[in-house]
């Protein structure tokens, strides 16, 4: 019988709160849907669906605030650089607020462009615009949350993000019921509830971080730093921004090509992509733990710790992907039936279910290497491998298999996952061989 090693226990101590946090991310959307789904008009539900999707894309674009902060914080934690940890947090929060203020200033063209691309009906569009005009004011809270969560993960305090999400969900549920059911504010009430919940979670996150800030003797001026210190943050994050945009474009292209094949194909792909979200959120728990442990090893310049962290995260990521594969093979038909009652969509989704069986084992390596590269702050490698995988593999694979219809689209997505795994594995082996993980570039 296999006995957990010290490294296994350390990884799990970090991974399980993050895994639970990731898997409960969709709860906010489910609460909104449940409340609005019982109103007299479906337009409110449609407006929130359109508006929430718009802000998911907009805020996810700036997810680098979480990833970049995690790697840098983990390295400072590994070096036992208490001043560096505090300075990074303060500078990242200021950068997050600056980006958020830019988004608020540009809200009119951003919302108009987003709604034009989604092209909802006129009545839904009007309600969605009202929803978006309220939700945009959550930008400072959301981006600061990304920074706080990244810092907490990097400093190996994974229960902080879990507590923040529990509070956000709790506040959102209570306010959804109050604003929508009691006060009758409909989709506007959902937006206000979400904004309030985001600021509540951010306030709690600031308090949690304040309680755990390490002792240091630096002055506020030293912590704030100078322009070159912010350029270093921007340099790490800009590669993550390009990588994230490339990934978003691939997913948008996948959705658009599915839509061209009809509403049934579009709906069936949406059902299967929901399972991909579950896979990524589950396996990302191990990747997030790898970010913290790899960053700590790089901060201490310890090759042994680095390799132990990589091997441990790889072992548990593989086990997790096997379990997901078994789950979808054994229960895929039932899970599809759980998500949709439309028989035509069910039958179509089941036709393409075998592609889903391949996803856990092909996607897991990209998630794992993302965690390793984020911890080591090798974000340029992440950008380059994603661009290569999207432009040189995904698009040609789709173009060569257009005659396969939707099967060709899923084949291209699988090839993207394999290309990411292969290119990142190659970079990993090269950097491990020449020990360049520990060199400043």
Residue pairs with C-beta under 8 A, 6 or more apart in sequence:
4 12
5 312
7 308
7 309
7 311
7 312
8 312
8 315
8 316
10 293
10 312
11 286
11 289
11 290
11 293
11 309
11 312
11 313
11 316
12 289
12 316
13 158
14 153
14 156
14 158
14 288
14 289
14 292
14 293
15 158
15 285
15 286
15 288
15 289
15 316
16 285
17 158
17 159
17 161
17 162
18 153
18 158
18 161
18 162
18 284
18 285
18 288
18 289
19 281
19 282
19 284
19 285
19 286
20 162
20 285
21 158
21 161
21 162
21 165
22 281
22 282
22 284
22 285
22 288
23 278
23 281
23 282
24 165
24 166
24 169
25 165
25 281
26 277
27 169
28 168
28 169
28 172
28 194
28 197
29 52
31 169
31 172
31 173
31 176
32 48
32 52
32 172
32 176
32 190
32 194
33 45
33 48
33 49
35 176
35 177
35 180
35 181
35 190
36 44
36 45
36 48
36 180
36 186
36 187
36 190
37 45
39 45
39 180
39 186
43 123
43 124
43 127
44 127
44 186
44 187
46 120
46 121
46 124
46 127
46 128
47 120
47 124
47 127
47 128
47 130
47 131
47 187
48 128
48 131
48 187
48 190
48 191
50 115
50 118
50 120
50 124
50 125
50 128
51 128
51 131
51 132
51 135
51 187
51 191
52 135
53 118
54 111
54 114
54 115
54 118
54 128
54 132
55 132
55 135
55 136
55 138
57 114
57 248
58 103
58 110
58 114
59 139
59 142
59 143
60 244
60 248
61 241
61 244
61 245
61 248
62 99
62 143
62 146
62 241
63 146
63 240
63 244
64 237
64 240
64 241
64 244
64 379
65 92
65 95
65 96
65 99
65 143
65 146
65 147
65 150
65 237
66 146
66 147
66 149
66 150
67 150
67 240
67 291
67 374
67 379
68 92
68 150
68 233
68 236
68 237
68 240
68 374
68 377
68 379
69 88
69 89
69 92
69 146
69 147
69 150
69 151
69 154
70 150
70 151
70 153
70 154
70 288
70 291
70 292
70 295
70 374
70 375
71 154
71 236
71 291
71 295
71 374
71 375
71 376
71 377
71 379
72 88
72 154
72 233
72 236
72 295
72 377
73 85
73 88
73 89
73 150
73 151
73 153
73 154
73 155
73 295
74 153
74 154
74 155
74 156
74 291
74 292
74 293
74 294
74 295
74 296
74 298
74 299
74 375
75 154
75 295
75 296
75 298
75 299
75 375
75 377
76 84
76 85
76 88
76 154
76 299
77 85
77 154
77 155
77 156
77 292
77 295
77 296
77 299
78 295
78 296
78 297
78 298
78 299
78 300
78 302
79 299
79 300
81 299
82 214
82 215
82 216
83 216
83 217
83 218
83 222
83 223
85 151
85 155
85 213
85 214
86 213
86 214
86 216
86 218
86 223
87 218
87 222
87 223
87 224
87 225
87 229
88 151
88 233
89 147
89 148
89 151
89 209
89 213
90 223
90 224
91 223
91 224
91 225
91 229
91 230
91 233
92 147
92 150
92 151
92 233
93 144
93 147
93 148
94 224
94 230
95 147
95 230
95 233
95 234
96 140
96 143
96 144
96 146
96 147
97 140
97 143
97 144
99 139
99 143
100 139
100 140
100 142
100 143
100 144
101 139
101 140
103 110
103 136
103 139
104 136
104 137
104 139
104 140
107 132
107 133
107 136
110 136
111 129
111 132
111 133
111 136
114 132
115 125
115 128
115 129
115 132
120 128
127 186
127 187
128 187
130 187
130 188
130 191
131 187
131 188
131 190
131 191
132 191
134 188
134 191
134 192
134 195
135 191
135 194
135 195
137 195
138 194
138 195
138 198
138 199
140 202
141 195
141 198
141 199
141 201
141 202
142 198
144 202
144 205
144 206
145 164
145 198
145 201
145 202
145 205
148 160
148 164
148 202
148 205
148 206
148 208
148 209
149 160
149 161
149 164
149 205
151 209
152 158
152 160
152 161
152 205
152 208
152 209
152 212
153 161
153 288
153 291
153 292
154 291
154 292
154 295
155 212
155 292
156 292
156 296
157 208
157 212
158 288
158 289
158 292
160 205
160 208
160 209
160 212
163 204
163 208
164 201
164 202
164 204
164 205
164 208
165 201
167 197
167 200
167 201
167 204
168 197
168 198
168 200
168 201
169 197
171 193
171 196
171 197
171 200
171 201
172 193
172 194
172 196
172 197
175 189
175 192
175 193
175 196
175 197
176 189
176 190
176 193
178 189
178 193
179 185
179 188
179 189
179 190
179 192
179 193
180 186
180 189
180 190
180 193
183 189
185 192
236 377
236 379
237 379
239 379
239 380
239 382
239 383
240 379
240 382
240 383
242 383
242 386
242 387
243 379
243 382
243 383
243 386
243 387
246 383
246 386
246 387
246 390
247 386
247 390
249 390
250 390
250 394
250 416
251 273
254 269
254 273
254 409
254 412
254 413
255 266
255 269
255 270
257 398
257 409
258 265
258 266
258 269
258 406
258 409
259 265
259 266
261 405
261 406
264 344
264 345
264 348
265 348
265 406
267 340
267 342
267 345
267 348
268 345
268 348
268 349
268 351
268 352
268 406
269 352
269 406
269 409
271 336
271 339
271 340
271 345
271 349
272 349
272 352
272 353
272 355
272 356
274 339
275 328
275 335
275 356
275 359
276 356
276 359
276 363
279 321
279 324
279 359
279 360
279 363
280 363
280 367
282 320
282 324
283 317
283 320
283 321
283 324
283 360
283 363
283 364
283 367
283 368
284 367
284 371
286 313
286 316
286 317
286 320
286 367
286 368
286 371
287 313
287 317
287 367
287 368
287 370
287 371
288 371
289 313
289 371
290 309
290 310
290 313
290 368
290 371
290 372
290 375
291 371
291 372
291 374
291 375
292 375
293 305
293 309
293 312
293 313
293 375
294 306
294 309
294 310
294 371
294 372
294 374
294 375
294 376
295 374
295 375
295 376
295 377
296 305
296 309
296 375
297 303
297 305
297 306
297 308
297 309
297 375
298 306
298 375
298 376
298 377
298 437
298 438
301 438
303 435
303 437
303 438
306 437
307 432
309 375
310 372
313 368
313 371
313 372
314 368
317 364
317 365
317 367
317 368
318 364
320 360
320 364
321 360
321 361
321 363
321 364
322 360
322 361
324 360
325 357
325 360
325 361
328 335
328 353
328 356
328 357
328 360
329 357
332 350
332 353
332 356
332 357
333 350
333 353
336 346
336 349
336 350
336 353
337 346
340 346
340 349
352 406
352 407
352 410
355 407
355 410
355 411
355 413
355 414
358 414
359 414
359 417
362 414
362 417
362 418
362 421
363 417
365 417
365 420
365 421
365 424
365 425
366 417
366 420
366 421
366 424
369 420
369 421
369 424
369 425
369 428
370 382
370 424
372 428
373 379
373 381
373 382
373 424
373 427
374 382
376 437
378 427
378 431
378 437
381 424
381 427
382 424
385 420
385 423
385 424
385 427
386 420
388 419
388 423
389 416
389 419
389 420
389 423
390 416
392 419
393 415
393 416
393 418
393 419
394 412
394 413
394 415
394 416
394 419
395 412
397 408
397 411
397 412
397 415
397 416
398 408
398 409
398 411
398 412
400 408
401 407
401 408
401 411
401 412
402 408
404 411
430 436
431 437
